[in-house]
Amino acid sequence: MTTAPTRAPQRDTISAGPSHRRKVGRSQERPNWMAGVTSVIWLVIVAVPIYWIVITSFKSQSNYYQENPFAPPGEPTLANYRLVIESDFIQYFVNSVIATLGAVVPAVLVSFMAAYAIVRGGRSRSLRWTNSLFLMGLAIPLQAVVIPIYLIIIQLGLYDSLMALILPSIAFAIPLSVLVLSNFIRDVPKELFDSMRIDGASETEMLWKLAFPLTRPAVVTVTIYNALQIWNGFLLPLVLTQSPDKRTLPLALWSFQGQYSINVPAVLASVVLTTLPILVLYVVGRRQLLAGLTAGFGK
């Protein structure tokens, strides 16, 4: 008499379980048409301009105005790429590399050490003020201070030099880098630092042997982001340089603009060549970059 009431709910539960699982399975297997359509639309929006740039770079200037803009070139030619390379492209490329490396390497190095100091010495009032100063730097756009930067560069005697591009780029790359790196360093378990301290490790050893390996995805992320921003920078080279031999690649696009016309295929060939180094950098560091972005979204 006592077992019958107890077995009935068990049979009901067992019988209800598989149907509940089937309902959940059907809902999980149902395709998300809205997400698929949105992804396709976004892919078209991104791919069409890239396709147009690539095919136009292989067209001659005369055929560009006669053919369908989105049709493949009837007579592909590499003349535009030869024109770009012969128009001091190597010099502009070297200038961009020097300006990018000269700004990214010190900026990431200083930002990493500053983020480590802010996280590990969080009780220090001076470090808290320093962190607040970095955060304030995020609210200052480059366009708002370009005139003061120009006057400071003039007073330092650095106008029309690559150093005039490197120093402001370092200053504007540090605030965001410190913010990102400090968030990652803060997630490193405190027990790991304590165990290394007990083993006699110094702060420098903990910085490079513990914090750096564990935050490498974040370091790669801010490195690629800052490199992309500096490589594509146009305003600072426009304002702080004057000589043709100090131009960077974005500013060098003006070389193919005449008084009454623009060599569009040559400009787009220059765009393709300018984009290739960033594309190679992404291919090399894509795993670390995606790991850093995924970890950042998971916080």
Backbone torsions as a table, in degrees:
resi	resn	phi	psi	omega
1	MET	NA	-28.4	-176.8
2	THR	-88.0	-19.3	-175.7
3	THR	-86.0	-28.1	-176.4
4	ALA	-63.1	-46.9	179.9
5	PRO	-63.3	-28.8	-177.9
6	THR	-79.0	-29.7	-178.7
7	ARG	-78.2	-30.1	-177.6
8	ALA	-60.3	-48.7	177.6
9	PRO	-61.8	-32.9	179.5
10	GLN	-65.0	-41.1	177.8
11	ARG	-65.6	-38.2	178.2
12	ASP	-64.3	-40.7	-179.1
13	THR	-66.1	-42.0	-179.0
14	ILE	-66.5	-41.0	-179.2
15	SER	-70.5	-30.4	-179.5
16	ALA	-79.5	-23.1	-176.4
17	GLY	-62.1	-53.0	-178.1
18	PRO	-61.3	-38.8	179.2
19	SER	-66.2	-37.1	177.6
20	HIS	-64.1	-39.4	178.7
21	ARG	-66.1	-38.0	178.8
22	ARG	-64.1	-39.0	177.8
23	LYS	-64.9	-43.2	178.5
24	VAL	-64.2	-40.6	179.3
25	GLY	-62.9	-41.9	179.2
26	ARG	-63.9	-39.5	-179.9
27	SER	-68.2	-34.0	178.9
28	GLN	-73.9	-32.6	-179.1
29	GLU	-82.2	-9.4	-179.3
30	ARG	-67.0	125.9	-177.1
31	PRO	-69.6	144.4	178.2
32	ASN	-93.5	90.5	-175.6
33	TRP	-66.6	-36.6	-178.8
34	MET	-62.5	-43.9	178.8
35	ALA	-65.7	-38.9	179.2
36	GLY	-65.2	-44.3	179.3
37	VAL	-64.9	-41.1	178.8
38	THR	-63.4	-39.5	178.9
39	SER	-64.7	-40.5	179.1
40	VAL	-65.8	-42.2	178.7
41	ILE	-62.0	-43.3	179.9
42	TRP	-65.4	-37.9	177.7
43	LEU	-63.0	-41.3	178.7
44	VAL	-65.1	-42.8	-179.3
45	ILE	-61.1	-37.2	-178.8
46	VAL	-81.4	-39.0	-172.0
47	ALA	-78.2	-33.2	-176.2
48	VAL	-62.3	-48.4	177.1
49	PRO	-61.6	-37.8	178.5
50	ILE	-64.4	-43.4	178.1
51	TYR	-60.3	-43.8	-178.7
52	TRP	-65.0	-40.2	179.7
53	ILE	-63.8	-45.2	-175.7
54	VAL	-66.7	-48.1	-176.7
55	ILE	-69.8	-33.0	-179.9
56	THR	-69.8	-30.9	-179.9
57	SER	-66.1	-17.9	178.8
58	PHE	-99.0	6.6	177.7
59	LYS	-97.9	150.8	173.9
60	SER	-78.2	159.9	-177.7
61	GLN	-63.8	-34.8	179.6
62	SER	-71.5	-39.4	-179.7
63	ASN	-75.7	-18.9	-177.8
64	TYR	-61.2	-39.5	-177.6
65	TYR	-85.9	-7.0	-177.9
66	GLN	-103.4	-28.0	-176.0
67	GLU	-94.5	165.6	174.2
68	ASN	-64.4	129.4	-176.0
69	PRO	-58.0	-30.0	-176.7
70	PHE	-101.2	4.0	177.9
71	ALA	-85.4	143.7	176.0
72	PRO	-59.3	151.0	-178.6
73	PRO	-62.8	131.4	177.5
74	GLY	-67.7	-37.8	178.2
75	GLU	-127.5	85.0	-178.2
76	PRO	-59.8	142.9	-178.8
77	THR	-143.4	149.1	175.6
78	LEU	-101.4	14.0	-177.5
79	ALA	-62.7	-35.7	-179.6
80	ASN	-64.9	-40.4	179.2
81	TYR	-69.4	-37.1	175.6
82	ARG	-64.5	-40.1	179.2
83	LEU	-63.4	-42.2	-179.4
84	VAL	-65.2	-45.2	-178.5
85	ILE	-66.3	-36.9	179.5
86	GLU	-75.7	-14.1	-178.8
87	SER	-95.3	51.2	176.7
88	ASP	59.1	30.1	178.8
89	PHE	-63.3	-37.1	-179.3
90	ILE	-62.2	-41.1	178.7
91	GLN	-63.7	-44.5	178.5
92	TYR	-64.6	-37.5	178.9
93	PHE	-64.7	-44.5	179.0
94	VAL	-62.8	-41.3	178.1
95	ASN	-61.3	-42.0	179.0
96	SER	-65.9	-39.4	179.0
97	VAL	-64.6	-44.3	-179.6
98	ILE	-63.7	-45.9	-179.3
99	ALA	-64.6	-38.9	-178.0
100	THR	-71.4	-50.4	179.2
101	LEU	-65.7	-39.7	-179.5
102	GLY	-65.0	-22.4	179.0
103	ALA	-98.9	-39.7	-174.2
104	VAL	-71.1	-45.4	-176.5
105	VAL	-61.4	-52.2	177.4
106	PRO	-64.2	-37.0	-177.5
107	ALA	-64.2	-46.8	-179.7
108	VAL	-67.8	-39.0	179.5
109	LEU	-63.4	-49.0	179.4
110	VAL	-64.9	-40.6	-178.9
111	SER	-64.7	-40.0	-179.8
112	PHE	-65.4	-45.4	179.3
113	MET	-67.1	-37.3	178.2
114	ALA	-67.2	-41.2	178.6
115	ALA	-63.9	-39.5	178.2
116	TYR	-63.4	-43.8	180.0
117	ALA	-65.0	-38.5	-179.5
118	ILE	-66.5	-40.6	-178.3
119	VAL	-73.4	-45.8	-176.5
120	ARG	-75.2	-28.7	179.2
121	GLY	-112.4	42.9	-174.8
122	GLY	-61.7	-20.4	-179.5
123	ARG	-82.3	-10.8	-179.6
124	SER	-76.4	131.2	-179.2
125	ARG	-67.1	-38.7	-180.0
126	SER	-63.8	-38.6	178.2
127	LEU	-69.1	-35.0	176.2
128	ARG	-64.6	-40.3	176.7
129	TRP	-65.5	-37.5	177.5
130	THR	-64.1	-42.1	177.4
131	ASN	-62.8	-40.7	177.2
132	SER	-64.0	-36.3	177.6
133	LEU	-65.0	-40.3	176.7
134	PHE	-63.6	-41.7	179.4
135	LEU	-64.6	-35.7	176.6
136	MET	-64.5	-30.3	178.5
137	GLY	-64.3	-24.1	178.1
138	LEU	-69.8	-21.8	-176.3
139	ALA	-89.5	-1.4	-176.6
140	ILE	-104.7	110.1	177.6
141	PRO	-76.4	154.1	-179.3
142	LEU	-62.2	-38.5	-177.1
143	GLN	-63.4	-26.1	-177.2
144	ALA	-77.8	-21.0	-175.1
145	VAL	-121.6	16.2	-176.7
146	VAL	-66.8	-34.2	178.6
147	ILE	-69.1	-48.1	173.8
148	PRO	-57.8	-38.5	177.3
149	ILE	-62.5	-42.2	178.5
150	TYR	-60.2	-44.0	-179.5
151	LEU	-67.2	-38.5	179.0
152	ILE	-66.5	-41.9	178.9
153	ILE	-63.7	-38.0	177.1
154	ILE	-63.3	-45.1	-179.0
155	GLN	-65.3	-31.6	178.5
156	LEU	-80.9	-7.5	-178.9
157	GLY	71.5	27.4	-177.2
158	LEU	-106.3	5.2	-177.0
159	TYR	-62.4	144.1	179.8
160	ASP	62.5	45.1	174.7
161	SER	-143.2	161.0	179.0
162	LEU	-69.0	-27.2	177.0
163	MET	-64.3	-28.2	176.6
164	ALA	-66.2	-24.6	176.3
165	LEU	-87.7	-31.7	-174.3
166	ILE	-72.3	-46.8	-174.6
167	LEU	-62.7	-49.6	177.1
168	PRO	-64.6	-32.8	178.9
169	SER	-64.9	-38.3	176.3
170	ILE	-62.2	-44.9	-177.7
171	ALA	-61.7	-39.7	-177.9
172	PHE	-83.0	-15.3	178.4
173	ALA	-87.1	-23.2	-173.8
174	ILE	-68.4	-47.0	-173.5
175	PRO	-56.4	-51.3	-179.3
176	LEU	-66.0	-37.0	179.2
177	SER	-63.9	-42.0	178.0
178	VAL	-63.4	-41.5	-179.8
179	LEU	-62.5	-46.1	-178.8
180	VAL	-67.9	-46.9	-176.4
181	LEU	-67.8	-36.7	179.2
182	SER	-65.3	-35.6	177.1
183	ASN	-65.1	-37.6	179.1
184	PHE	-73.2	-42.5	-179.9
185	ILE	-65.2	-33.2	179.6
186	ARG	-64.8	-24.8	179.6
187	ASP	-84.1	-6.9	175.4
188	VAL	-70.1	126.4	-177.5
189	PRO	-55.3	134.6	-179.9
190	LYS	-64.8	-27.2	-179.3
191	GLU	-63.4	-30.7	178.8
192	LEU	-67.0	-41.1	176.5
193	PHE	-65.2	-40.3	-179.8
194	ASP	-64.7	-39.1	-180.0
195	SER	-67.3	-38.7	176.7
196	MET	-68.9	-34.2	177.2
197	ARG	-65.1	-39.0	178.7
198	ILE	-65.7	-33.8	178.5
199	ASP	-76.3	-0.5	175.9
200	GLY	93.9	14.2	-179.3
201	ALA	-76.0	144.3	176.7
202	SER	-87.0	173.4	178.6
203	GLU	-64.1	-35.1	178.3
204	THR	-64.5	-42.5	178.6
205	GLU	-66.1	-39.7	177.1
206	MET	-67.3	-30.9	179.2
207	LEU	-64.7	-49.3	-172.3
208	TRP	-93.5	-25.0	-177.7
209	LYS	-98.3	-15.2	-180.0
210	LEU	-120.9	-58.3	-175.1
211	ALA	-67.6	-41.4	-176.8
212	PHE	-66.1	-47.6	178.9
213	PRO	-62.4	-36.3	-177.2
214	LEU	-76.1	-21.5	-179.4
215	THR	-110.8	18.7	-178.4
216	ARG	-59.0	-39.9	176.3
217	PRO	-58.5	-38.1	178.7
218	ALA	-68.9	-38.0	178.3
219	VAL	-62.9	-44.2	178.5
220	VAL	-64.5	-38.5	-179.7
221	THR	-62.2	-50.4	-178.7
222	VAL	-69.6	-30.3	177.5
223	THR	-64.5	-48.5	-179.9
224	ILE	-66.0	-40.7	179.8
225	TYR	-62.8	-48.0	-179.9
226	ASN	-66.0	-38.8	178.1
227	ALA	-62.5	-39.8	178.8
228	LEU	-65.5	-42.1	-179.6
229	GLN	-65.8	-42.3	-177.6
230	ILE	-74.7	-39.3	-179.9
231	TRP	-61.5	-39.4	-178.4
232	ASN	-91.6	5.3	-178.8
233	GLY	-63.7	136.2	-178.4
234	PHE	-121.8	-36.8	-172.9
235	LEU	-67.6	-47.4	-178.9
236	LEU	-63.4	-47.2	175.7
237	PRO	-61.0	-33.2	179.9
238	LEU	-67.9	-39.4	-174.7
239	VAL	-87.6	-35.4	-168.9
240	LEU	-101.6	-1.8	176.9
241	THR	-129.5	158.1	-178.1
242	GLN	-136.9	-38.7	-176.3
243	SER	-72.7	144.2	178.1
244	PRO	-61.4	-30.8	-177.7
245	ASP	-77.9	-2.3	176.8
246	LYS	-107.8	6.5	-179.3
247	ARG	-73.2	147.2	170.8
248	THR	-99.2	174.9	-173.3
249	LEU	-62.0	-45.6	178.3
250	PRO	-60.2	-38.7	178.5
251	LEU	-72.7	-27.5	-178.7
252	ALA	-70.3	-13.8	176.9
253	LEU	-61.0	-22.3	176.9
254	TRP	-66.6	-18.5	-178.5
255	SER	-63.1	-22.8	-177.9
256	PHE	-101.7	16.7	178.0
257	GLN	-111.2	117.5	177.8
258	GLY	-90.6	-172.6	-178.8
259	GLN	-74.1	-33.7	-175.9
260	TYR	-121.3	-6.7	-177.9
261	SER	-150.5	165.5	178.6
262	ILE	-130.1	131.2	175.4
263	ASN	-80.4	87.3	-174.1
264	VAL	-61.1	-48.3	178.8
265	PRO	-58.7	-37.6	178.4
266	ALA	-68.3	-38.7	177.2
267	VAL	-62.0	-43.2	-179.2
268	LEU	-71.0	-32.6	173.2
269	ALA	-63.7	-38.7	176.0
270	SER	-65.8	-36.6	177.0
271	VAL	-63.2	-42.0	179.1
272	VAL	-62.4	-46.4	-180.0
273	LEU	-66.2	-33.3	179.0
274	THR	-70.2	-31.9	-176.9
275	THR	-80.1	-24.5	-175.0
276	LEU	-57.6	-45.8	179.7
277	PRO	-60.2	-40.3	177.8
278	ILE	-66.0	-37.6	177.5
279	LEU	-64.3	-42.4	177.4
280	VAL	-63.6	-41.2	178.7
281	LEU	-62.0	-39.7	178.1
282	TYR	-67.1	-41.9	-179.6
283	VAL	-62.4	-39.8	-179.3
284	VAL	-68.5	-42.3	-174.6
285	GLY	-109.1	23.3	-174.0
286	ARG	-67.3	-35.0	-178.9
287	ARG	-66.1	-46.9	178.2
288	GLN	-65.2	-37.9	179.8
289	LEU	-63.7	-47.8	179.6
290	LEU	-65.4	-36.4	177.5
291	ALA	-64.7	-40.3	178.4
292	GLY	-66.8	-42.0	179.0
293	LEU	-67.1	-40.6	179.8
294	THR	-64.9	-41.8	177.6
295	ALA	-65.4	-35.2	178.5
296	GLY	-66.6	-37.6	178.5
297	PHE	-71.6	-26.7	-177.9
298	GLY	-80.4	-5.6	-177.5
299	LYS	-77.9	NA	NA
